[in-house]
């Protein structure tokens, strides 16, 4: 069973940019190369990222750093 995120757990591109410190183009390049979480499309001009997926992305970057 899928647990639906609360509205407060959905992040706009502006929120994601502030959180991760990347530009919009860098975020979308990462999405395209499958190195950054994909947004959920709610309409032609409305994308939202799931906060837990962004947090996991951070955790994965830290784990990669610690292995190297």
SEPA-573411 format. One record per residue: residue number from 0; residue in three letters; chain; z, y, x of N, C-alpha, C, O, CB in turn. Coordinates in Angstrom, 3 decimals, padded with zeros to 6 digits. Glycine has a CB too. Layout:
<nodes>
+-----+---------+--------+----------+----------+----------+----------+----------+----------+----------+----------+----------+----------+----------+----------+----------+----------+----------+
| num | residuo | cadena |      n_z |      n_y |      n_x |     ca_z |     ca_y |     ca_x |      c_z |      c_y |      c_x |      o_z |      o_y |      o_x |     cb_z |     cb_y |     cb_x |
+-----+---------+--------+----------+----------+----------+----------+----------+----------+----------+----------+----------+----------+----------+----------+----------+----------+----------+
| NUM |     ALA |      A |        Z |        Y |        X |        Z |        Y |        X |        Z |        Y |        X |        Z |        Y |        X |        Z |        Y |        X |
...
+-----+---------+--------+----------+----------+----------+----------+----------+----------+----------+----------+----------+----------+----------+----------+----------+----------+----------+
</nodes>
This chain:
<nodes>
+-----+---------+--------+----------+----------+----------+----------+----------+----------+----------+----------+----------+----------+----------+----------+----------+----------+----------+
| num | residuo | cadena |      n_z |      n_y |      n_x |     ca_z |     ca_y |     ca_x |      c_z |      c_y |      c_x |      o_z |      o_y |      o_x |     cb_z |     cb_y |     cb_x |
+-----+---------+--------+----------+----------+----------+----------+----------+----------+----------+----------+----------+----------+----------+----------+----------+----------+----------+
|   0 |     UNK |      A |  000.000 | -001.181 |  000.831 |  000.000 |  000.000 |  000.000 |  000.000 |  001.253 |  000.882 |  000.771 |  001.338 |  001.838 |  001.214 | -000.007 | -000.949 |
|   1 |     UNK |      A | -000.834 |  002.191 |  000.575 | -000.952 |  003.430 |  001.335 |  000.098 |  004.424 |  000.849 |  000.270 |  004.630 | -000.352 | -002.378 |  004.028 |  001.203 |
|   2 |     UNK |      A |  000.797 |  005.037 |  001.806 |  001.746 |  006.100 |  001.478 |  001.008 |  007.423 |  001.579 |  000.487 |  007.773 |  002.639 |  003.000 |  006.074 |  002.426 |
|   3 |     UNK |      A |  000.964 |  008.145 |  000.493 |  000.261 |  009.422 |  000.475 |  001.106 |  010.505 |  001.124 |  002.307 |  010.597 |  000.872 | -000.100 |  009.819 | -000.959 |
|   4 |     UNK |      A |  000.473 |  011.333 |  001.968 |  001.236 |  012.430 |  002.579 |  001.540 |  013.520 |  001.565 |  000.797 |  013.709 |  000.601 |  000.469 |  013.021 |  003.764 |
|   5 |     UNK |      A |  002.633 |  014.236 |  001.786 |  002.950 |  015.400 |  000.963 |  002.026 |  016.535 |  001.377 |  001.478 |  016.524 |  002.480 |  004.456 |  015.814 |  001.110 |
|   6 |     UNK |      A |  001.852 |  017.501 |  000.508 |  000.997 |  018.646 |  000.819 |  001.469 |  019.338 |  002.098 |  000.649 |  019.846 |  002.863 |  000.984 |  019.645 | -000.357 |
|   7 |     UNK |      A |  002.764 |  019.362 |  002.334 |  003.286 |  020.007 |  003.543 |  002.959 |  019.225 |  004.810 |  003.119 |  019.743 |  005.915 |  004.787 |  020.180 |  003.430 |
|   8 |     UNK |      A |  002.506 |  017.991 |  004.661 |  002.130 |  017.165 |  005.804 |  000.638 |  017.248 |  006.112 |  000.144 |  016.535 |  006.985 |  002.519 |  015.725 |  005.549 |
|   9 |     UNK |      A | -000.073 |  018.108 |  005.406 | -001.501 |  018.308 |  005.630 | -001.690 |  019.642 |  006.348 | -001.168 |  020.670 |  005.917 | -002.301 |  018.274 |  004.281 |
|  10 |     UNK |      A | -002.435 |  019.613 |  007.437 | -002.594 |  020.796 |  008.284 | -004.015 |  021.333 |  008.235 | -004.978 |  020.567 |  008.278 | -002.214 |  020.472 |  009.722 |
|  11 |     UNK |      A | -004.143 |  022.638 |  008.145 | -005.454 |  023.284 |  008.215 | -005.896 |  023.353 |  009.676 | -005.110 |  023.070 |  010.580 | -005.412 |  024.711 |  007.580 |
|  12 |     UNK |      A | -007.146 |  023.728 |  009.902 | -007.633 |  023.870 |  011.278 | -006.808 |  024.915 |  012.028 | -006.537 |  024.753 |  013.217 | -009.131 |  024.259 |  011.290 |
|  13 |     UNK |      A | -006.413 |  025.975 |  011.346 | -005.567 |  027.002 |  011.992 | -004.235 |  026.419 |  012.439 | -003.758 |  026.704 |  013.537 | -005.319 |  028.181 |  011.032 |
|  14 |     UNK |      A | -003.641 |  025.599 |  011.575 | -002.369 |  024.947 |  011.915 | -002.544 |  024.030 |  013.125 | -001.718 |  024.029 |  014.037 | -001.830 |  024.141 |  010.708 |
|  15 |     UNK |      A | -003.618 |  023.257 |  013.123 | -003.871 |  022.301 |  014.209 | -004.092 |  023.052 |  015.521 | -003.565 |  022.655 |  016.560 | -005.102 |  021.406 |  013.882 |
|  16 |     UNK |      A | -004.866 |  024.130 |  015.475 | -005.120 |  024.922 |  016.682 | -003.819 |  025.441 |  017.274 | -003.622 |  025.381 |  018.488 | -006.061 |  026.094 |  016.371 |
|  17 |     UNK |      A | -002.937 |  025.945 |  016.437 | -001.647 |  026.458 |  016.910 | -000.790 |  025.338 |  017.493 | -000.130 |  025.514 |  018.517 | -000.894 |  027.153 |  015.766 |
|  18 |     UNK |      A | -000.810 |  024.195 |  016.833 |  000.023 |  023.073 |  017.248 | -000.412 |  022.488 |  018.579 |  000.426 |  022.217 |  019.439 |  000.003 |  022.001 |  016.196 |
|  19 |     UNK |      A | -001.719 |  022.290 |  018.761 | -002.196 |  021.587 |  019.953 | -002.713 |  022.512 |  021.048 | -002.907 |  022.075 |  022.182 | -003.278 |  020.633 |  019.569 |
|  20 |     UNK |      A | -002.936 |  023.776 |  020.726 | -003.394 |  024.713 |  021.736 | -004.844 |  024.545 |  022.144 | -005.232 |  024.947 |  023.241 | -002.549 |  024.593 |  022.926 |
|  21 |     UNK |      A | -005.645 |  023.957 |  021.275 | -007.080 |  023.790 |  021.539 | -007.877 |  024.693 |  020.613 | -007.400 |  025.089 |  019.549 | -007.513 |  022.310 |  021.358 |
|  22 |     UNK |      A | -009.093 |  025.011 |  021.028 | -009.978 |  025.798 |  020.167 | -010.542 |  024.912 |  019.060 | -010.488 |  023.684 |  019.133 | -011.128 |  026.437 |  020.992 |
|  23 |     UNK |      A | -011.076 |  025.558 |  018.047 | -011.684 |  024.810 |  016.945 | -012.824 |  023.934 |  017.450 | -012.950 |  022.782 |  017.032 | -012.197 |  025.769 |  015.860 |
|  24 |     UNK |      A | -013.655 |  024.465 |  018.345 | -014.777 |  023.672 |  018.847 | -014.281 |  022.479 |  019.669 | -014.866 |  021.398 |  019.597 | -015.714 |  024.549 |  019.698 |
|  25 |     UNK |      A | -013.217 |  022.659 |  020.445 | -012.661 |  021.541 |  021.218 | -012.096 |  020.462 |  020.297 | -012.239 |  019.270 |  020.569 | -011.564 |  022.043 |  022.173 |
|  26 |     UNK |      A | -011.462 |  020.879 |  019.220 | -010.929 |  019.909 |  018.249 | -012.065 |  019.103 |  017.634 | -011.991 |  017.877 |  017.566 | -010.120 |  020.627 |  017.138 |
|  27 |     UNK |      A | -013.112 |  019.785 |  017.187 | -014.223 |  019.072 |  016.560 | -015.004 |  018.225 |  017.560 | -015.560 |  017.193 |  017.183 | -015.156 |  020.057 |  015.888 |
|  28 |     UNK |      A | -015.058 |  018.642 |  018.833 | -015.670 |  017.778 |  019.856 | -014.858 |  016.494 |  019.999 | -015.419 |  015.404 |  020.106 | -015.763 |  018.517 |  021.226 |
|  29 |     UNK |      A | -013.531 |  016.634 |  020.000 | -012.658 |  015.467 |  020.071 | -012.820 |  014.552 |  018.875 | -012.812 |  013.329 |  019.015 | -011.222 |  015.900 |  020.183 |
|  30 |     UNK |      A | -012.968 |  015.140 |  017.700 | -013.212 |  014.335 |  016.490 | -014.522 |  013.564 |  016.653 | -014.593 |  012.369 |  016.366 | -013.263 |  015.241 |  015.209 |
|  31 |     UNK |      A | -015.560 |  014.270 |  017.119 | -016.873 |  013.642 |  017.288 | -016.877 |  012.529 |  018.315 | -017.591 |  011.538 |  018.162 | -017.883 |  014.673 |  017.679 |
|  32 |     UNK |      A | -016.078 |  012.689 |  019.365 | -016.023 |  011.657 |  020.413 | -014.914 |  010.634 |  020.158 | -014.655 |  009.762 |  020.987 | -015.814 |  012.310 |  021.782 |
|  33 |     UNK |      A | -014.271 |  010.756 |  019.006 | -013.210 |  009.832 |  018.579 | -011.986 |  009.860 |  019.501 | -011.296 |  008.852 |  019.652 | -013.759 |  008.419 |  018.514 |
|  34 |     UNK |      A | -011.722 |  011.017 |  020.113 | -010.534 |  011.172 |  020.946 | -009.487 |  012.063 |  020.280 | -008.435 |  012.341 |  020.856 | -010.917 |  011.747 |  022.302 |
|  35 |     UNK |      A | -009.789 |  012.505 |  019.062 | -008.871 |  013.341 |  018.292 | -008.952 |  012.883 |  016.845 | -010.025 |  012.488 |  016.390 | -009.215 |  014.874 |  018.431 |
|  36 |     UNK |      A | -007.839 |  012.925 |  016.106 | -007.848 |  012.451 |  014.711 | -008.880 |  013.163 |  013.839 | -009.111 |  014.365 |  013.974 | -006.475 |  012.632 |  014.102 |
|  37 |     UNK |      A | -009.485 |  012.401 |  012.954 | -010.459 |  012.957 |  012.006 | -009.723 |  013.654 |  010.862 | -008.656 |  013.211 |  010.436 | -011.396 |  011.839 |  011.452 |
|  38 |     UNK |      A | -010.299 |  014.737 |  010.375 | -009.697 |  015.384 |  009.204 | -010.051 |  014.621 |  007.930 | -010.978 |  013.811 |  007.900 | -010.163 |  016.852 |  009.094 |
|  39 |     UNK |      A | -009.294 |  014.903 |  006.896 | -009.592 |  014.389 |  005.552 | -010.365 |  015.492 |  004.840 | -009.927 |  016.642 |  004.806 | -008.267 |  013.982 |  004.750 |
|  40 |     UNK |      A | -011.506 |  015.142 |  004.276 | -012.326 |  016.133 |  003.571 | -011.895 |  016.189 |  002.109 | -011.874 |  015.172 |  001.415 | -013.845 |  015.790 |  003.686 |
|  41 |     UNK |      A | -011.554 |  017.385 |  001.657 | -011.189 |  017.601 |  000.260 | -012.260 |  018.385 | -000.479 | -012.140 |  018.630 | -001.680 | -009.857 |  018.329 |  000.168 |
|  42 |     UNK |      A | -013.287 |  018.771 |  000.220 | -014.389 |  019.523 | -000.356 | -015.313 |  019.956 |  000.760 | -015.033 |  019.692 |  001.929 | -013.882 |  020.743 | -001.161 |
|  43 |     UNK |      A | -016.415 |  020.619 |  000.424 | -017.381 |  020.997 |  001.452 | -016.816 |  021.947 |  002.511 | -017.299 |  021.964 |  003.643 | -018.571 |  021.632 |  000.805 |
|  44 |     UNK |      A | -015.812 |  022.726 |  002.159 | -015.242 |  023.675 |  003.118 | -013.744 |  023.495 |  003.300 | -013.062 |  024.412 |  003.758 | -015.527 |  025.089 |  002.677 |
|  45 |     UNK |      A | -013.230 |  022.339 |  002.951 | -011.785 |  022.124 |  003.056 | -011.486 |  020.814 |  003.768 | -011.633 |  019.732 |  003.199 | -011.135 |  022.129 |  001.664 |
|  46 |     UNK |      A | -011.067 |  020.930 |  005.010 | -010.618 |  019.790 |  005.806 | -009.134 |  019.952 |  006.078 | -008.651 |  021.065 |  006.286 | -011.422 |  019.672 |  007.141 |
|  47 |     UNK |      A | -008.417 |  018.847 |  006.076 | -006.997 |  018.872 |  006.433 | -006.706 |  017.678 |  007.334 | -007.253 |  016.590 |  007.156 | -006.087 |  018.847 |  005.156 |
|  48 |     UNK |      A | -005.831 |  017.912 |  008.301 | -005.395 |  016.842 |  009.192 | -004.025 |  016.371 |  008.743 | -003.219 |  017.158 |  008.246 | -005.363 |  017.314 |  010.675 |
|  49 |     UNK |      A | -003.768 |  015.096 |  008.918 | -002.465 |  014.534 |  008.577 | -001.527 |  014.768 |  009.761 | -001.805 |  014.347 |  010.884 | -002.573 |  013.004 |  008.227 |
|  50 |     UNK |      A | -000.433 |  015.434 |  009.490 |  000.519 |  015.833 |  010.535 |  000.960 |  014.645 |  011.386 |  001.049 |  014.767 |  012.607 |  001.744 |  016.499 |  009.906 |
|  51 |     UNK |      A |  001.233 |  013.516 |  010.773 |  001.698 |  012.333 |  011.510 |  000.635 |  011.855 |  012.503 |  000.981 |  011.360 |  013.576 |  002.056 |  011.193 |  010.529 |
|  52 |     UNK |      A | -000.650 |  011.994 |  012.166 | -001.716 |  011.584 |  013.078 | -001.804 |  012.522 |  014.278 | -002.084 |  012.081 |  015.392 | -003.058 |  011.543 |  012.344 |
|  53 |     UNK |      A | -001.567 |  013.811 |  014.054 | -001.554 |  014.768 |  015.159 | -000.351 |  014.489 |  016.059 | -000.467 |  014.540 |  017.283 | -001.516 |  016.230 |  014.627 |
|  54 |     UNK |      A |  000.790 |  014.198 |  015.464 |  001.979 |  013.864 |  016.245 |  001.753 |  012.593 |  017.061 |  002.196 |  012.505 |  018.206 |  003.196 |  013.692 |  015.324 |
|  55 |     UNK |      A |  001.064 |  011.606 |  016.475 |  000.757 |  010.375 |  017.206 | -000.200 |  010.653 |  018.363 | -000.087 |  010.047 |  019.429 |  000.150 |  009.324 |  016.258 |
|  56 |     UNK |      A | -001.143 |  011.574 |  018.149 | -002.068 |  011.965 |  019.212 | -001.279 |  012.511 |  020.403 | -001.574 |  012.169 |  021.548 | -003.087 |  013.021 |  018.698 |
|  57 |     UNK |      A | -000.271 |  013.363 |  020.140 |  000.588 |  013.877 |  021.204 |  001.314 |  012.737 |  021.913 |  001.355 |  012.694 |  023.143 |  001.604 |  014.881 |  020.636 |
|  58 |     UNK |      A |  001.879 |  011.826 |  021.149 |  002.609 |  010.688 |  021.716 |  001.695 |  009.861 |  022.609 |  002.104 |  009.419 |  023.683 |  003.198 |  009.808 |  020.597 |
|  59 |     UNK |      A |  000.468 |  009.652 |  022.172 | -000.494 |  008.885 |  022.966 | -000.832 |  009.593 |  024.274 | -000.958 |  008.942 |  025.311 | -001.769 |  008.643 |  022.161 |
|  60 |     UNK |      A | -000.982 |  010.925 |  024.239 | -001.271 |  011.681 |  025.471 | -000.115 |  011.539 |  026.459 | -000.338 |  011.392 |  027.661 | -001.523 |  013.184 |  025.151 |
|  61 |     UNK |      A |  001.115 |  011.582 |  025.958 |  002.287 |  011.434 |  026.830 |  002.325 |  010.035 |  027.434 |  002.615 |  009.874 |  028.620 |  003.590 |  011.712 |  026.046 |
|  62 |     UNK |      A |  002.033 |  009.028 |  026.619 |  002.018 |  007.645 |  027.117 |  000.946 |  007.464 |  028.188 |  001.183 |  006.786 |  029.187 |  001.779 |  006.656 |  025.960 |
|  63 |     UNK |      A | -000.231 |  008.063 |  027.993 | -001.300 |  007.982 |  028.995 | -000.860 |  008.633 |  030.302 | -001.143 |  008.118 |  031.384 | -002.586 |  008.656 |  028.473 |
|  64 |     UNK |      A | -000.175 |  009.754 |  030.199 |  000.303 |  010.457 |  031.387 |  001.304 |  009.595 |  032.148 |  001.279 |  009.536 |  033.378 |  000.942 |  011.805 |  031.000 |
|  65 |     UNK |      A |  002.190 |  008.924 |  031.403 |  003.246 |  008.143 |  032.038 |  002.724 |  006.869 |  032.685 |  003.355 |  006.338 |  033.599 |  004.303 |  007.796 |  031.028 |
|  66 |     UNK |      A |  001.581 |  006.374 |  032.224 |  000.978 |  005.167 |  032.808 |  000.272 |  005.501 |  034.115 |  000.263 |  004.705 |  035.054 | -000.014 |  004.518 |  031.819 |
|  67 |     UNK |      A | -000.315 |  006.682 |  034.158 | -001.108 |  007.077 |  035.340 | -000.259 |  007.354 |  036.547 | -000.784 |  007.694 |  037.607 | -001.930 |  008.296 |  035.036 |
+-----+---------+--------+----------+----------+----------+----------+----------+----------+----------+----------+----------+----------+----------+----------+----------+----------+----------+
</nodes>
